[in-house]
Amino acid sequence: MTLESQGYRVLTAENGSEGLSIFGTQLVDLVVLDYKMPGMNGDVVAVRMKQMNPSVPILMLSAYVDLPRETLDVVDGYLTKGDGPPAMLHAISKLLESSRASKISPGN
C-alpha cells in the first residue's frame, strides 16, 4: 500500500519461484525482496534475478539485522523492516535514480 500510494505499480509474489516467474515475464524497474521466504530465501532469488537481468536493482528488506556478507553482495540495497516506510521510499528512489542514470550515461 505504501508504494502504491506513492504512484508505484506493484507486482506481488507469494514465494521466490513465483517472483522469478513474474520477473521473467514482466518489465520491472526495481525488485524489493524479503530475505526469508517460502521455498527459497531472497538471496537465492536475487542471484537468479541478477543472472536474468543484472541491470534491475534489488532492495533486500528483512527483519534480520545481520545478514551474511555474501547475501548483501548480491543486492543493490538493504533495509531492515524496522527502518520503516520513509527509509524504504528513500532507498527505492535512490536506487531507481541510479539505475536510470546508468542507462542513459554515455557508452551504455
Rosetta silent file (secondary structure, phi, psi, omega in degrees, C-alpha in Angstrom):
SEQUENCE: MTLESQGYRVLTAENGSEGLSIFGTQLVDLVVLDYKMPGMNGDVVAVRMKQMNPSVPILMLSAYVDLPRETLDVVDGYLTKGDGPPAMLHAISKLLESSRASKISPGN
SCORE:     score description
SCORE:     0.000 S_00000001
   1 L     0.000  -38.434 -179.472    0.000    0.000    0.000 S_00000001
   2 H   -59.482  -46.136 -178.463    2.856    2.365    0.814 S_00000001
   3 H   -68.827  -43.447  179.173    4.370    2.011   -2.648 S_00000001
   4 H   -62.863  -35.880  178.815    1.055    2.205   -4.467 S_00000001
   5 H   -66.193  -18.676  177.934    0.131    5.355   -2.540 S_00000001
   6 L   -97.368    6.963  175.787    3.299    6.924   -3.987 S_00000001
   7 L    94.823    2.980  178.349    2.313    6.039   -7.561 S_00000001
   8 L   -80.010  142.816  170.978    4.325    2.847   -7.999 S_00000001
   9 L   -88.316  126.968 -172.448    2.794   -0.122   -9.810 S_00000001
  10 L  -116.079  128.072  171.987    3.369   -3.127   -7.559 S_00000001
  11 L  -108.089  134.477 -177.723    3.535   -6.780   -8.575 S_00000001
  12 L  -119.693  153.745  178.216    3.492   -9.265   -5.707 S_00000001
  13 L  -133.684  145.710  179.461    4.559  -12.874   -5.338 S_00000001
  14 L   -78.165  -23.880 -176.466    3.756  -15.430   -2.658 S_00000001
  15 L  -157.906  177.994 -177.093    7.220  -17.029   -2.831 S_00000001
  16 H   -63.237  -41.012 -179.845   10.555  -16.969   -4.615 S_00000001
  17 H   -61.969  -44.117  178.375    9.508  -19.200   -7.505 S_00000001
  18 H   -65.391  -38.477  176.866    6.512  -17.020   -8.255 S_00000001
  19 H   -61.609  -42.159  177.638    8.709  -13.938   -8.002 S_00000001
  20 H   -64.569  -39.168  178.189   11.146  -15.373  -10.530 S_00000001
  21 H   -62.774  -46.434  177.756    8.282  -16.194  -12.875 S_00000001
  22 H   -62.241  -44.932 -179.644    6.930  -12.650  -12.669 S_00000001
  23 H   -59.130  -35.845 -178.780   10.433  -11.222  -13.099 S_00000001
  24 H   -78.237  -15.081 -175.795   10.892  -13.307  -16.232 S_00000001
  25 H  -118.122  -12.708 -178.247    7.635  -12.208  -17.849 S_00000001
  26 L  -117.726  148.696  172.016    7.101   -8.600  -16.728 S_00000001
  27 L   -81.676  123.114  178.941    9.157   -5.469  -17.240 S_00000001
  28 L  -127.071  149.707  179.111   10.181   -4.219  -13.816 S_00000001
  29 L   -96.148  -23.454 -175.444   12.269   -1.243  -12.753 S_00000001
  30 L  -163.065  150.105  177.548   13.161   -2.495   -9.268 S_00000001
  31 E  -121.589  134.288  170.778   12.642   -5.521   -7.020 S_00000001
  32 E  -110.454  118.093 -177.597   12.017   -5.492   -3.275 S_00000001
  33 E  -115.765  140.844  168.761   12.772   -8.911   -1.800 S_00000001
  34 E   -84.027  149.680  177.927   12.284  -10.286    1.655 S_00000001
  35 L   -73.551  -48.253 -176.421   15.194  -12.387    2.879 S_00000001
  36 L   -97.245  110.933 -179.282   13.128  -15.143    4.468 S_00000001
  37 L  -135.314  158.174  175.956   10.543  -16.524    2.034 S_00000001
  38 L   -63.892  138.691  175.034    8.787  -19.850    1.464 S_00000001
  39 L    89.925  -54.010  178.305   10.672  -22.211   -0.816 S_00000001
  40 L  -154.680  144.457  179.912   13.892  -20.244   -1.201 S_00000001
  41 L   -71.621  159.680 -177.991   15.487  -17.323    0.567 S_00000001
  42 H   -59.576  -29.463  179.365   15.730  -13.918   -1.033 S_00000001
  43 H   -67.320  -35.882  177.106   19.460  -14.201   -1.637 S_00000001
  44 H   -67.407  -43.137  177.473   18.904  -17.223   -3.916 S_00000001
  45 H   -61.838  -43.296 -179.365   16.145  -15.357   -5.742 S_00000001
  46 H   -60.906  -43.156  178.716   18.397  -12.292   -6.082 S_00000001
  47 H   -59.862  -45.533 -178.857   21.214  -14.336   -7.640 S_00000001
  48 H   -66.498  -38.965  178.017   18.827  -15.816  -10.187 S_00000001
  49 H   -65.152  -41.503  179.298   17.299  -12.437  -10.979 S_00000001
  50 H   -65.074  -32.014  174.858   20.728  -10.890  -11.488 S_00000001
  51 H   -67.579  -35.767 -179.406   21.556  -13.730  -13.887 S_00000001
  52 H   -75.266  -42.459 -178.687   18.368  -12.981  -15.809 S_00000001
  53 L  -156.472   91.919 -175.764   18.745   -9.184  -15.853 S_00000001
  54 L   -67.732  -12.931 -176.849   21.660   -7.641  -13.957 S_00000001
  55 L   -83.596  -11.854 -179.973   20.526   -4.072  -14.632 S_00000001
  56 L   -83.670  119.963  179.423   17.416   -4.282  -12.407 S_00000001
  57 L   -69.199  145.272  179.519   18.233   -3.020   -8.897 S_00000001
  58 E  -123.187  127.087  175.292   17.256   -5.245   -5.980 S_00000001
  59 E  -106.849  120.229  177.102   16.464   -3.969   -2.488 S_00000001
  60 E   -89.491  126.265  178.715   16.601   -6.617    0.255 S_00000001
  61 E  -118.766  124.240 -174.094   14.133   -5.958    3.050 S_00000001
  62 E  -147.943  152.061  171.959   14.471   -8.155    6.107 S_00000001
  63 L   -78.104  -19.077  179.436   13.633   -8.486    9.764 S_00000001
  64 L   -76.512  131.639 -178.205   17.158   -9.892   10.210 S_00000001
  65 L   -82.525  -39.401 -175.879   19.662   -7.246   11.235 S_00000001
  66 L  -113.169   83.075  176.265   22.863   -9.113   10.391 S_00000001
  67 L   -78.785  151.538  178.429   22.537  -10.783    7.017 S_00000001
  68 L   -59.520  144.557 -179.934   25.563  -12.667    5.676 S_00000001
  69 H   -53.766  -41.673 -178.453   28.009  -10.576    3.618 S_00000001
  70 H   -63.629  -27.687  175.172   27.523  -12.864    0.599 S_00000001
  71 H   -70.655  -46.442 -177.837   23.797  -12.042    0.697 S_00000001
  72 H   -67.948  -27.732  179.215   24.419   -8.308    0.777 S_00000001
  73 L   -67.800  -21.628 -176.349   26.953   -8.562   -2.056 S_00000001
  74 L   -85.272  -25.854 -174.702   24.222   -9.808   -4.408 S_00000001
  75 L  -104.398  166.687 -176.940   21.763   -6.955   -3.865 S_00000001
  76 L   -95.236  -14.033  178.788   21.926   -3.227   -4.532 S_00000001
  77 E  -161.773  159.085 -177.897   20.467   -2.105   -1.229 S_00000001
  78 E  -146.150  133.550  174.291   19.431   -3.434    2.167 S_00000001
  79 E  -136.898  150.469  170.314   16.999   -2.266    4.838 S_00000001
  80 E   -90.805  155.554 -179.494   15.622   -3.840    7.934 S_00000001
  81 H   -62.448  -24.525  177.960   11.858   -3.859    8.358 S_00000001
  82 H   -71.878  -14.337  179.593   12.355   -1.684   11.422 S_00000001
  83 H   -67.192  -26.632  173.852   13.704    1.139    9.249 S_00000001
  84 H    87.156  166.592 -177.178   10.123    1.954    8.247 S_00000001
  85 H   -57.619  -42.134  179.697    8.336    3.205    5.131 S_00000001
  86 H   -59.468  -40.127  178.764   10.140    6.579    4.800 S_00000001
  87 H   -67.027  -38.823  178.708   13.532    4.823    4.660 S_00000001
  88 H   -64.442  -45.848  179.300   12.192    2.295    2.154 S_00000001
  89 H   -62.146  -39.426  177.554   10.783    5.012   -0.099 S_00000001
  90 H   -64.112  -46.014 -179.722   14.065    6.922    0.079 S_00000001
  91 H   -62.604  -42.813  179.142   16.105    3.800   -0.774 S_00000001
  92 H   -62.798  -45.085  178.810   13.818    2.936   -3.679 S_00000001
  93 H   -58.397  -46.230 -179.883   14.017    6.474   -5.031 S_00000001
  94 H   -64.796  -42.649  179.458   17.833    6.455   -4.868 S_00000001
  95 H   -65.025  -41.193  178.060   18.118    3.013   -6.500 S_00000001
  96 H   -66.112  -41.373  178.160   15.761    3.993   -9.329 S_00000001
  97 H   -60.567  -46.143  179.415   17.595    7.281   -9.827 S_00000001
  98 H   -64.739  -41.306 -179.950   20.943    5.486  -10.005 S_00000001
  99 H   -64.101  -44.306  179.906   19.553    2.840  -12.353 S_00000001
 100 H   -65.376  -40.384  179.917   18.099    5.428  -14.731 S_00000001
 101 H   -63.524  -38.780 -179.478   21.338    7.422  -14.720 S_00000001
 102 H   -71.304  -26.311  179.316   23.381    4.354  -15.639 S_00000001
 103 H   -77.006  -23.752 -178.755   21.006    3.542  -18.515 S_00000001
 104 H  -107.704    1.122 -179.457   21.421    6.969  -20.098 S_00000001
 105 L   -73.010  152.006 -179.837   25.104    7.553  -19.432 S_00000001
 106 L   -57.279  140.310  178.732   27.454    7.626  -22.445 S_00000001
 107 L    93.183   -4.876  177.977   28.694    4.240  -23.525 S_00000001
 108 L  -102.467    0.000    0.000   25.541    2.381  -22.440 S_00000001
